[in-house]
Amino acid sequence: MQQDSITEHDKRHAKVVAYIASNNAADEREAAASLRPLLEAFMRVAYPQEFPPDTLLGPFLGLCRQRLGKPDEILAATDSAELQDLLEYANKFHHDTNAAYKTEIINDQQLQQFCQRSIRLTPDDKIGRSNTF
C-alpha cells in the first residue's frame, strides 16, 4: 500500500489494533486518544447523510436515539448504547471534552476492553453495508 493512500483513520485504527495485540504501556495514551476520532471517522463515512462534516458525534448519537425503532433508524438500540458507552470513555482522552486529557489516568485493562469494543463497533467490512452491526 502506498503511504499517501493511508488516511488518519487508517493510522488510528492501526494504533488501536496494535495496542490490543501488544498491550504495550508506552502506547496506551496514543491508543486512548485515537478512540474518539476513530469512532467519529467511521460513523461519518458509514452514515454520511445523518452525520455530515460539520456535526459532532454527540448530536449524531442523539439523532440515532431519536430514530430508534422507526423506519429511518440509523443504529439499533444495542449499537446506540454501545456507541454512547464508548464515547463516554473516549471523551476522557479527547482535548475538546476534557481539558486534562493529557494527564487522565489510564487503566490498562479498561483501555484494552474499550479498544476491543471500539474495533468491534467499527469493523472495516461494515462501511457501505447495512445499518446494523
N, CA, C and O atoms as a GROMACS GRO file, in nm:
protein
  532
    1MET      N    1   0.085  -0.118   0.000
    1MET     CA    2   0.000   0.000   0.000
    1MET      C    3   0.089   0.124   0.000
    1MET      O    4   0.186   0.131   0.075
    2GLN      N    5   0.055   0.220  -0.084
    2GLN     CA    6   0.132   0.342  -0.090
    2GLN      C    7   0.103   0.428   0.033
    2GLN      O    8  -0.011   0.438   0.078
    3GLN      N    9   0.207   0.488   0.085
    3GLN     CA   10   0.197   0.568   0.207
    3GLN      C   11   0.096   0.682   0.194
    3GLN      O   12   0.028   0.714   0.291
    4ASP      N   13   0.085   0.743   0.076
    4ASP     CA   14  -0.005   0.857   0.060
    4ASP      C   15  -0.152   0.818   0.056
    4ASP      O   16  -0.239   0.904   0.062
    5SER      N   17  -0.180   0.689   0.045
    5SER     CA   18  -0.320   0.645   0.045
    5SER      C   19  -0.368   0.606   0.186
    5SER      O   20  -0.485   0.571   0.203
    6ILE      N   21  -0.281   0.612   0.283
    6ILE     CA   22  -0.317   0.578   0.420
    6ILE      C   23  -0.374   0.703   0.488
    6ILE      O   24  -0.306   0.805   0.501
    7THR      N   25  -0.498   0.694   0.531
    7THR     CA   26  -0.566   0.807   0.594
    7THR      C   27  -0.536   0.814   0.744
    7THR      O   28  -0.479   0.721   0.802
    8GLU      N   29  -0.575   0.925   0.805
    8GLU     CA   30  -0.562   0.937   0.951
    8GLU      C   31  -0.646   0.830   1.020
    8GLU      O   32  -0.605   0.774   1.122
    9HIS      N   33  -0.762   0.802   0.964
    9HIS     CA   34  -0.846   0.694   1.019
    9HIS      C   35  -0.771   0.561   1.015
    9HIS      O   36  -0.773   0.486   1.113
   10ASP      N   37  -0.705   0.532   0.904
   10ASP     CA   38  -0.628   0.408   0.892
   10ASP      C   39  -0.518   0.403   0.999
   10ASP      O   40  -0.495   0.298   1.060
   11LYS      N   41  -0.452   0.514   1.021
   11LYS     CA   42  -0.344   0.520   1.121
   11LYS      C   43  -0.399   0.498   1.262
   11LYS      O   44  -0.340   0.423   1.340
   12ARG      N   45  -0.510   0.562   1.294
   12ARG     CA   46  -0.570   0.544   1.426
   12ARG      C   47  -0.615   0.400   1.446
   12ARG      O   48  -0.592   0.340   1.551
   13HIS      N   49  -0.680   0.348   1.345
   13HIS     CA   50  -0.726   0.209   1.352
   13HIS      C   51  -0.607   0.116   1.378
   13HIS      O   52  -0.616   0.026   1.462
   14ALA      N   53  -0.498   0.137   1.306
   14ALA     CA   54  -0.378   0.054   1.323
   14ALA      C   55  -0.320   0.069   1.464
   14ALA      O   56  -0.273  -0.029   1.521
   15LYS      N   57  -0.322   0.190   1.519
   15LYS     CA   58  -0.271   0.213   1.655
   15LYS      C   59  -0.353   0.135   1.758
   15LYS      O   60  -0.298   0.073   1.849
   16VAL      N   61  -0.484   0.140   1.742
   16VAL     CA   62  -0.572   0.070   1.836
   16VAL      C   63  -0.555  -0.081   1.823
   16VAL      O   64  -0.545  -0.151   1.924
   17VAL      N   65  -0.550  -0.131   1.702
   17VAL     CA   66  -0.532  -0.275   1.680
   17VAL      C   67  -0.395  -0.319   1.734
   17VAL      O   68  -0.384  -0.425   1.796
   18ALA      N   69  -0.292  -0.239   1.711
   18ALA     CA   70  -0.159  -0.273   1.762
   18ALA      C   71  -0.157  -0.275   1.915
   18ALA      O   72  -0.094  -0.361   1.976
   19TYR      N   73  -0.227  -0.178   1.976
   19TYR     CA   74  -0.233  -0.176   2.122
   19TYR      C   75  -0.304  -0.301   2.175
   19TYR      O   76  -0.261  -0.360   2.274
   20ILE      N   77  -0.412  -0.340   2.110
   20ILE     CA   78  -0.484  -0.461   2.151
   20ILE      C   79  -0.389  -0.581   2.148
   20ILE      O   80  -0.389  -0.664   2.239
   21ALA      N   81  -0.309  -0.589   2.044
   21ALA     CA   82  -0.217  -0.703   2.027
   21ALA      C   83  -0.101  -0.700   2.125
   21ALA      O   84  -0.059  -0.804   2.175
   22SER      N   85  -0.048  -0.581   2.152
   22SER     CA   86   0.075  -0.572   2.233
   22SER      C   87   0.052  -0.541   2.380
   22SER      O   88   0.129  -0.583   2.465
   23ASN      N   89  -0.056  -0.467   2.410
   23ASN     CA   90  -0.082  -0.420   2.546
   23ASN      C   91   0.040  -0.345   2.601
   23ASN      O   92   0.069  -0.352   2.721
   24ASN      N   93   0.110  -0.275   2.514
   24ASN     CA   94   0.231  -0.202   2.550
   24ASN      C   95   0.196  -0.072   2.621
   24ASN      O   96   0.127   0.014   2.564
   25ALA      N   97   0.241  -0.057   2.744
   25ALA     CA   98   0.211   0.062   2.824
   25ALA      C   99   0.257   0.190   2.755
   25ALA      O  100   0.197   0.296   2.775
   26ALA      N  101   0.363   0.183   2.676
   26ALA     CA  102   0.414   0.301   2.607
   26ALA      C  103   0.316   0.354   2.502
   26ALA      O  104   0.324   0.469   2.461
   27ASP      N  105   0.223   0.269   2.458
   27ASP     CA  106   0.128   0.306   2.354
   27ASP      C  107  -0.011   0.338   2.407
   27ASP      O  108  -0.102   0.369   2.329
   28GLU      N  109  -0.030   0.331   2.538
   28GLU     CA  110  -0.163   0.349   2.597
   28GLU      C  111  -0.226   0.483   2.563
   28GLU      O  112  -0.339   0.488   2.515
   29ARG      N  113  -0.154   0.591   2.588
   29ARG     CA  114  -0.213   0.724   2.570
   29ARG      C  115  -0.250   0.747   2.424
   29ARG      O  116  -0.356   0.803   2.395
   30GLU      N  117  -0.165   0.705   2.334
   30GLU     CA  118  -0.195   0.724   2.191
   30GLU      C  119  -0.316   0.641   2.149
   30GLU      O  120  -0.399   0.687   2.071
   31ALA      N  121  -0.326   0.520   2.200
   31ALA     CA  122  -0.442   0.435   2.169
   31ALA      C  123  -0.569   0.498   2.226
   31ALA      O  124  -0.671   0.505   2.158
   32ALA      N  125  -0.562   0.543   2.350
   32ALA     CA  126  -0.679   0.605   2.414
   32ALA      C  127  -0.723   0.730   2.339
   32ALA      O  128  -0.842   0.752   2.318
   33ALA      N  129  -0.627   0.811   2.298
   33ALA     CA  130  -0.659   0.935   2.226
   33ALA      C  131  -0.712   0.907   2.085
   33ALA      O  132  -0.775   0.994   2.025
   34SER      N  133  -0.689   0.789   2.033
   34SER     CA  134  -0.735   0.753   1.899
   34SER      C  135  -0.880   0.708   1.897
   34SER      O  136  -0.942   0.706   1.790
   35LEU      N  137  -0.936   0.672   2.011
   35LEU     CA  138  -1.070   0.612   2.012
   35LEU      C  139  -1.180   0.704   1.961
   35LEU      O  140  -1.256   0.666   1.872
   36ARG      N  141  -1.190   0.823   2.015
   36ARG     CA  142  -1.299   0.912   1.971
   36ARG      C  143  -1.288   0.946   1.823
   36ARG      O  144  -1.387   0.933   1.751
   37PRO      N  145  -1.170   0.988   1.773
   37PRO     CA  146  -1.161   1.017   1.630
   37PRO      C  147  -1.187   0.893   1.543
   37PRO      O  148  -1.239   0.904   1.432
   38LEU      N  149  -1.151   0.776   1.592
   38LEU     CA  150  -1.178   0.651   1.520
   38LEU      C  151  -1.328   0.630   1.507
   38LEU      O  152  -1.378   0.601   1.398
   39LEU      N  153  -1.400   0.643   1.617
   39LEU     CA  154  -1.545   0.627   1.615
   39LEU      C  155  -1.610   0.732   1.525
   39LEU      O  156  -1.699   0.701   1.446
   40GLU      N  157  -1.565   0.855   1.539
   40GLU     CA  158  -1.623   0.964   1.462
   40GLU      C  159  -1.600   0.945   1.312
   40GLU      O  160  -1.694   0.960   1.233
   41ALA      N  161  -1.479   0.912   1.273
   41ALA     CA  162  -1.449   0.893   1.130
   41ALA      C  163  -1.530   0.778   1.072
   41ALA      O  164  -1.581   0.788   0.960
   42PHE      N  165  -1.541   0.669   1.146
   42PHE     CA  166  -1.617   0.555   1.096
   42PHE      C  167  -1.763   0.591   1.077
   42PHE      O  168  -1.820   0.564   0.971
   43MET      N  169  -1.824   0.653   1.176
   43MET     CA  170  -1.966   0.686   1.168
   43MET      C  171  -1.992   0.789   1.057
   43MET      O  172  -2.095   0.784   0.991
   44ARG      N  173  -1.899   0.880   1.039
   44ARG     CA  174  -1.915   0.981   0.935
   44ARG      C  175  -1.914   0.917   0.796
   44ARG      O  176  -1.991   0.957   0.709
   45VAL      N  177  -1.827   0.819   0.774
   45VAL     CA  178  -1.821   0.750   0.645
   45VAL      C  179  -1.938   0.653   0.629
   45VAL      O  180  -1.995   0.642   0.521
   46ALA      N  181  -1.972   0.583   0.734
   46ALA     CA  182  -2.079   0.484   0.727
   46ALA      C  183  -2.217   0.549   0.714
   46ALA      O  184  -2.307   0.491   0.654
   47TYR      N  185  -2.234   0.670   0.769
   47TYR     CA  186  -2.364   0.737   0.770
   47TYR      C  187  -2.351   0.883   0.727
   47TYR      O  188  -2.381   0.973   0.805
   48PRO      N  189  -2.307   0.908   0.604
   48PRO     CA  190  -2.280   1.047   0.563
   48PRO      C  191  -2.404   1.136   0.560
   48PRO      O  192  -2.393   1.256   0.584
   49GLN      N  193  -2.520   1.081   0.531
   49GLN     CA  194  -2.642   1.162   0.529
   49GLN      C  195  -2.679   1.212   0.668
   49GLN      O  196  -2.722   1.326   0.685
   50GLU      N  197  -2.661   1.126   0.767
   50GLU     CA  198  -2.701   1.158   0.905
   50GLU      C  199  -2.590   1.227   0.984
   50GLU      O  200  -2.616   1.288   1.087
   51PHE      N  201  -2.466   1.216   0.936
   51PHE     CA  202  -2.352   1.268   1.011
   51PHE      C  203  -2.260   1.349   0.918
   51PHE      O  204  -2.148   1.307   0.889
   52PRO      N  205  -2.309   1.466   0.872
   52PRO     CA  206  -2.229   1.548   0.781
   52PRO      C  207  -2.106   1.608   0.850
   52PRO      O  208  -2.100   1.610   0.973
   53PRO      N  209  -2.011   1.656   0.773
   53PRO     CA  210  -1.883   1.703   0.826
   53PRO      C  211  -1.888   1.806   0.938
   53PRO      O  212  -1.800   1.804   1.024
   54ASP      N  213  -1.984   1.895   0.941
   54ASP     CA  214  -1.984   2.000   1.044
   54ASP      C  215  -2.058   1.962   1.172
   54ASP      O  216  -2.090   2.050   1.252
   55THR      N  217  -2.086   1.834   1.193
   55THR     CA  218  -2.153   1.792   1.316
   55THR      C  219  -2.058   1.711   1.402
   55THR      O  220  -1.953   1.665   1.356
   56LEU      N  221  -2.096   1.693   1.526
   56LEU     CA  222  -2.015   1.618   1.621
   56LEU      C  223  -2.080   1.484   1.653
   56LEU      O  224  -2.196   1.461   1.620
   57LEU      N  225  -2.006   1.399   1.717
   57LEU     CA  226  -2.053   1.264   1.748
   57LEU      C  227  -2.170   1.265   1.846
   57LEU      O  228  -2.261   1.183   1.832
   58GLY      N  229  -2.171   1.354   1.942
   58GLY     CA  230  -2.281   1.361   2.038
   58GLY      C  231  -2.416   1.387   1.972
   58GLY      O  232  -2.511   1.312   1.995
   59PRO      N  233  -2.427   1.492   1.888
   59PRO     CA  234  -2.554   1.514   1.818
   59PRO      C  235  -2.592   1.399   1.724
   59PRO      O  236  -2.710   1.367   1.710
   60PHE      N  237  -2.494   1.337   1.661
   60PHE     CA  238  -2.523   1.220   1.578
   60PHE      C  239  -2.584   1.109   1.662
   60PHE      O  240  -2.682   1.046   1.621
   61LEU      N  241  -2.528   1.086   1.778
   61LEU     CA  242  -2.580   0.984   1.869
   61LEU      C  243  -2.722   1.020   1.913
   61LEU      O  244  -2.808   0.932   1.924
   62GLY      N  245  -2.748   1.148   1.938
   62GLY     CA  246  -2.883   1.193   1.972
   62GLY      C  247  -2.982   1.164   1.860
   62GLY      O  248  -3.094   1.121   1.886
   63LEU      N  249  -2.941   1.186   1.736
   63LEU     CA  250  -3.025   1.155   1.621
   63LEU      C  251  -3.051   1.005   1.612
   63LEU      O  252  -3.162   0.962   1.580
   64CYS      N  253  -2.948   0.926   1.640
   64CYS     CA  254  -2.965   0.780   1.641
   64CYS      C  255  -3.071   0.739   1.743
   64CYS      O  256  -3.155   0.654   1.715
   65ARG      N  257  -3.067   0.800   1.861
   65ARG     CA  258  -3.164   0.768   1.965
   65ARG      C  259  -3.305   0.810   1.925
   65ARG      O  260  -3.402   0.738   1.949
   66GLN      N  261  -3.317   0.927   1.863
   66GLN     CA  262  -3.449   0.976   1.819
   66GLN      C  263  -3.514   0.882   1.718
   66GLN      O  264  -3.636   0.870   1.714
   67ARG      N  265  -3.434   0.818   1.638
   67ARG     CA  266  -3.487   0.733   1.531
   67ARG      C  267  -3.498   0.586   1.568
   67ARG      O  268  -3.535   0.504   1.484
   68LEU      N  269  -3.467   0.550   1.693
   68LEU     CA  270  -3.476   0.411   1.734
   68LEU      C  271  -3.616   0.355   1.708
   68LEU      O  272  -3.716   0.417   1.745
   69GLY      N  273  -3.621   0.241   1.646
   69GLY     CA  274  -3.748   0.173   1.620
   69GLY      C  275  -3.831   0.232   1.508
   69GLY      O  276  -3.941   0.185   1.482
   70LYS      N  277  -3.781   0.334   1.443
   70LYS     CA  278  -3.854   0.398   1.333
   70LYS      C  279  -3.800   0.347   1.200
   70LYS      O  280  -3.692   0.290   1.194
   71PRO      N  281  -3.876   0.368   1.093
   71PRO     CA  282  -3.830   0.321   0.962
   71PRO      C  283  -3.695   0.378   0.918
   71PRO      O  284  -3.621   0.314   0.843
   72ASP      N  285  -3.662   0.498   0.966
   72ASP     CA  286  -3.534   0.560   0.930
   72ASP      C  287  -3.428   0.542   1.039
   72ASP      O  288  -3.337   0.624   1.052
   73GLU      N  289  -3.441   0.434   1.118
   73GLU     CA  290  -3.344   0.405   1.224
   73GLU      C  291  -3.203   0.402   1.167
   73GLU      O  292  -3.180   0.349   1.058
   74ILE      N  293  -3.110   0.458   1.240
   74ILE     CA  294  -2.971   0.463   1.197
   74ILE      C  295  -2.894   0.347   1.259
   74ILE      O  296  -2.837   0.264   1.188
   75LEU      N  297  -2.893   0.342   1.391
   75LEU     CA  298  -2.827   0.235   1.465
   75LEU      C  299  -2.932   0.162   1.549
   75LEU      O  300  -3.024   0.224   1.601
   76ALA      N  301  -2.916   0.033   1.563
   76ALA     CA  302  -3.003  -0.043   1.652
   76ALA      C  303  -2.981   0.004   1.796
   76ALA      O  304  -2.880   0.067   1.826
   77ALA      N  305  -3.074  -0.026   1.883
   77ALA     CA  306  -3.066   0.018   2.023
   77ALA      C  307  -2.937  -0.028   2.089
   77ALA      O  308  -2.873   0.049   2.161
   78THR      N  309  -2.897  -0.153   2.066
   78THR     CA  310  -2.774  -0.203   2.130
   78THR      C  311  -2.651  -0.130   2.078
   78THR      O  312  -2.559  -0.103   2.155
   79ASP      N  313  -2.649  -0.097   1.949
   79ASP     CA  314  -2.535  -0.025   1.892
   79ASP      C  315  -2.533   0.120   1.939
   79ASP      O  316  -2.426   0.176   1.962
   80SER      N  317  -2.650   0.181   1.954
   80SER     CA  318  -2.656   0.318   2.007
   80SER      C  319  -2.605   0.322   2.150
   80SER      O  320  -2.530   0.413   2.187
   81ALA      N  321  -2.646   0.225   2.230
   81ALA     CA  322  -2.600   0.218   2.369
   81ALA      C  323  -2.449   0.193   2.375
   81ALA      O  324  -2.379   0.251   2.458
   82GLU      N  325  -2.400   0.108   2.287
   82GLU     CA  326  -2.256   0.079   2.284
   82GLU      C  327  -2.179   0.204   2.242
   82GLU      O  328  -2.076   0.235   2.302
   83LEU      N  329  -2.226   0.274   2.140
   83LEU     CA  330  -2.159   0.396   2.097
   83LEU      C  331  -2.158   0.499   2.210
   83LEU      O  332  -2.058   0.567   2.230
   84GLN      N  333  -2.268   0.511   2.284
   84GLN     CA  334  -2.274   0.604   2.397
   84GLN      C  335  -2.169   0.568   2.503
   84GLN      O  336  -2.098   0.655   2.552
   85ASP      N  337  -2.160   0.442   2.536
   85ASP     CA  338  -2.064   0.396   2.637
   85ASP      C  339  -1.920   0.421   2.590
   85ASP      O  340  -1.836   0.468   2.666
   86LEU      N  341  -1.893   0.389   2.464
   86LEU     CA  342  -1.759   0.410   2.409
   86LEU      C  343  -1.725   0.559   2.405
   86LEU      O  344  -1.612   0.597   2.435
   87LEU      N  345  -1.821   0.640   2.368
   87LEU     CA  346  -1.799   0.784   2.361
   87LEU      C  347  -1.770   0.843   2.499
   87LEU      O  348  -1.681   0.927   2.513
   88GLU      N  349  -1.843   0.799   2.600
   88GLU     CA  350  -1.818   0.848   2.736
   88GLU      C  351  -1.675   0.816   2.780
   88GLU      O  352  -1.609   0.900   2.842
   89TYR      N  353  -1.628   0.698   2.749
   89TYR     CA  354  -1.490   0.661   2.784
   89TYR      C  355  -1.391   0.741   2.700
   89TYR      O  356  -1.296   0.799   2.754
   90ALA      N  357  -1.411   0.743   2.569
   90ALA     CA  358  -1.318   0.810   2.478
   90ALA      C  359  -1.306   0.959   2.506
   90ALA      O  360  -1.200   1.017   2.485
   91ASN      N  361  -1.413   1.022   2.554
   91ASN     CA  362  -1.410   1.165   2.583
   91ASN      C  363  -1.310   1.201   2.691
   91ASN      O  364  -1.264   1.315   2.697
   92LYS      N  365  -1.274   1.107   2.776
   92LYS     CA  366  -1.174   1.132   2.880
   92LYS      C  367  -1.039   1.167   2.820
   92LYS      O  368  -0.958   1.234   2.883
   93PHE      N  369  -1.014   1.121   2.698
   93PHE     CA  370  -0.883   1.135   2.635
   93PHE      C  371  -0.888   1.225   2.511
   93PHE      O  372  -0.802   1.218   2.423
   94HIS      N  373  -0.992   1.311   2.507
   94HIS     CA  374  -1.009   1.399   2.391
   94HIS      C  375  -1.000   1.544   2.435
   94HIS      O  376  -1.064   1.584   2.532
   95HIS      N  377  -0.924   1.623   2.363
   95HIS     CA  378  -0.897   1.762   2.401
   95HIS      C  379  -1.021   1.850   2.406
   95HIS      O  380  -1.024   1.945   2.484
   96ASP      N  381  -1.122   1.822   2.326
   96ASP     CA  382  -1.242   1.905   2.326
   96ASP      C  383  -1.335   1.877   2.444
   96ASP      O  384  -1.419   1.961   2.477
   97THR      N  385  -1.322   1.762   2.505
   97THR     CA  386  -1.416   1.724   2.610
   97THR      C  387  -1.353   1.713   2.749
   97THR      O  388  -1.424   1.697   2.848
   98ASN      N  389  -1.220   1.721   2.756
   98ASN     CA  390  -1.152   1.709   2.884
   98ASN      C  391  -1.023   1.791   2.879
   98ASN      O  392  -0.928   1.752   2.811
   99ALA      N  393  -1.021   1.902   2.950
   99ALA     CA  394  -0.903   1.989   2.949
   99ALA      C  395  -0.779   1.916   3.003
   99ALA      O  396  -0.667   1.950   2.966
  100ALA      N  397  -0.800   1.819   3.088
  100ALA     CA  398  -0.688   1.744   3.148
  100ALA      C  399  -0.664   1.610   3.078
  100ALA      O  400  -0.614   1.515   3.139
  101TYR      N  401  -0.701   1.602   2.952
  101TYR     CA  402  -0.693   1.474   2.880
  101TYR      C  403  -0.552   1.416   2.875
  101TYR      O  404  -0.536   1.294   2.871
  102LYS      N  405  -0.450   1.501   2.877
  102LYS     CA  406  -0.312   1.451   2.870
  102LYS      C  407  -0.266   1.384   2.999
  102LYS      O  408  -0.170   1.307   2.999
  103THR      N  409  -0.335   1.412   3.108
  103THR     CA  410  -0.295   1.356   3.237
  103THR      C  411  -0.400   1.259   3.293
  103THR      O  412  -0.384   1.209   3.405
  104GLU      N  413  -0.504   1.233   3.217
  104GLU     CA  414  -0.607   1.139   3.260
  104GLU      C  415  -0.542   1.003   3.290
  104GLU      O  416  -0.466   0.951   3.208
  105ILE      N  417  -0.573   0.947   3.405
  105ILE     CA  418  -0.516   0.817   3.442
  105ILE      C  419  -0.576   0.708   3.355
  105ILE      O  420  -0.697   0.704   3.330
  106ILE      N  421  -0.489   0.618   3.308
  106ILE     CA  422  -0.532   0.510   3.221
  106ILE      C  423  -0.520   0.377   3.294
  106ILE      O  424  -0.413   0.341   3.345
  107ASN      N  425  -0.629   0.306   3.299
  107ASN     CA  426  -0.632   0.170   3.350
  107ASN      C  427  -0.613   0.079   3.228
  107ASN      O  428  -0.699   0.077   3.140
  108ASP      N  429  -0.503   0.005   3.223
  108ASP     CA  430  -0.471  -0.072   3.103
  108ASP      C  431  -0.576  -0.179   3.070
  108ASP      O  432  -0.603  -0.203   2.952
  109GLN      N  433  -0.635  -0.242   3.169
  109GLN     CA  434  -0.738  -0.343   3.143
  109GLN      C  435  -0.863  -0.279   3.084
  109GLN      O  436  -0.925  -0.332   2.992
  110GLN      N  437  -0.899  -0.165   3.140
  110GLN     CA  438  -1.015  -0.093   3.090
  110GLN      C  439  -0.991  -0.044   2.946
  110GLN      O  440  -1.077  -0.057   2.860
  111LEU      N  441  -0.873   0.012   2.922
  111LEU     CA  442  -0.840   0.059   2.788
  111LEU      C  443  -0.843  -0.057   2.689
  111LEU      O  444  -0.894  -0.043   2.578
  112GLN      N  445  -0.789  -0.170   2.727
  112GLN     CA  446  -0.788  -0.288   2.641
  112GLN      C  447  -0.931  -0.325   2.600
  112GLN      O  448  -0.958  -0.353   2.484
  113GLN      N  449  -1.021  -0.325   2.697
  113GLN     CA  450  -1.161  -0.358   2.669
  113GLN      C  451  -1.227  -0.256   2.577
  113GLN      O  452  -1.297  -0.293   2.483
  114PHE      N  453  -1.204  -0.127   2.603
  114PHE     CA  454  -1.265  -0.024   2.520
  114PHE      C  455  -1.207  -0.022   2.379
  114PHE      O  456  -1.278   0.009   2.284
  115CYS      N  457  -1.079  -0.054   2.366
  115CYS     CA  458  -1.020  -0.065   2.232
  115CYS      C  459  -1.084  -0.180   2.155
  115CYS      O  460  -1.120  -0.165   2.038
  116GLN      N  461  -1.099  -0.294   2.219
  116GLN     CA  462  -1.161  -0.410   2.154
  116GLN      C  463  -1.305  -0.379   2.114
  116GLN      O  464  -1.348  -0.412   2.003
  117ARG      N  465  -1.377  -0.317   2.204
  117ARG     CA  466  -1.518  -0.284   2.175
  117ARG      C  467  -1.528  -0.183   2.062
  117ARG      O  468  -1.619  -0.192   1.979
  118SER      N  469  -1.437  -0.086   2.058
  118SER     CA  470  -1.438   0.014   1.950
  118SER      C  471  -1.412  -0.051   1.815
  118SER      O  472  -1.476  -0.016   1.716
  119ILE      N  473  -1.319  -0.143   1.811
  119ILE     CA  474  -1.288  -0.212   1.684
  119ILE      C  475  -1.407  -0.299   1.642
  119ILE      O  476  -1.438  -0.308   1.523
  120ARG      N  477  -1.472  -0.362   1.737
  120ARG     CA  478  -1.590  -0.443   1.703
  120ARG      C  479  -1.702  -0.357   1.645
  120ARG      O  480  -1.773  -0.399   1.554
  121LEU      N  481  -1.718  -0.236   1.698
  121LEU     CA  482  -1.825  -0.148   1.650
  121LEU      C  483  -1.790  -0.081   1.517
  121LEU      O  484  -1.879  -0.037   1.445
  122THR      N  485  -1.663  -0.075   1.484
  122THR     CA  486  -1.619  -0.005   1.362
  122THR      C  487  -1.539  -0.094   1.268
  122THR      O  488  -1.433  -0.053   1.222
  123PRO      N  489  -1.586  -0.214   1.239
  123PRO     CA  490  -1.506  -0.303   1.153
  123PRO      C  491  -1.497  -0.249   1.011
  123PRO      O  492  -1.591  -0.188   0.960
  124ASP      N  493  -1.384  -0.272   0.949
  124ASP     CA  494  -1.361  -0.222   0.813
  124ASP      C  495  -1.464  -0.274   0.714
  124ASP      O  496  -1.498  -0.205   0.618
  125ASP      N  497  -1.514  -0.394   0.735
  125ASP     CA  498  -1.606  -0.453   0.637
  125ASP      C  499  -1.750  -0.404   0.651
  125ASP      O  500  -1.836  -0.449   0.576
  126LYS      N  501  -1.779  -0.315   0.744
  126LYS     CA  502  -1.916  -0.267   0.765
  126LYS      C  503  -1.947  -0.140   0.686
  126LYS      O  504  -2.064  -0.110   0.664
  127ILE      N  505  -1.848  -0.066   0.643
  127ILE     CA  506  -1.874   0.058   0.572
  127ILE      C  507  -1.943   0.024   0.440
  127ILE      O  508  -1.895  -0.058   0.362
  128GLY      N  509  -2.056   0.090   0.419
  128GLY     CA  510  -2.130   0.069   0.296
  128GLY      C  511  -2.225  -0.048   0.300
  128GLY      O  512  -2.285  -0.082   0.197
  129ARG      N  513  -2.240  -0.112   0.416
  129ARG     CA  514  -2.333  -0.223   0.428
  129ARG      C  515  -2.454  -0.182   0.508
  129ARG      O  516  -2.481  -0.063   0.523
  130SER      N  517  -2.527  -0.278   0.560
  130SER     CA  518  -2.650  -0.249   0.633
  130SER      C  519  -2.622  -0.165   0.757
  130SER      O  520  -2.508  -0.153   0.802
  131ASN      N  521  -2.728  -0.108   0.812
  131ASN     CA  522  -2.715  -0.021   0.928
  131ASN      C  523  -2.704  -0.095   1.060
  131ASN      O  524  -2.694  -0.032   1.165
  132THR      N  525  -2.706  -0.226   1.059
  132THR     CA  526  -2.695  -0.299   1.185
  132THR      C  527  -2.558  -0.360   1.196
  132THR      O  528  -2.501  -0.408   1.098
  133PHE      N  529  -2.506  -0.357   1.316
  133PHE     CA  530  -2.373  -0.412   1.341
  133PHE      C  531  -2.389  -0.548   1.397
  133PHE      O  532  -2.290  -0.615   1.427
   0.00000   0.00000   0.00000
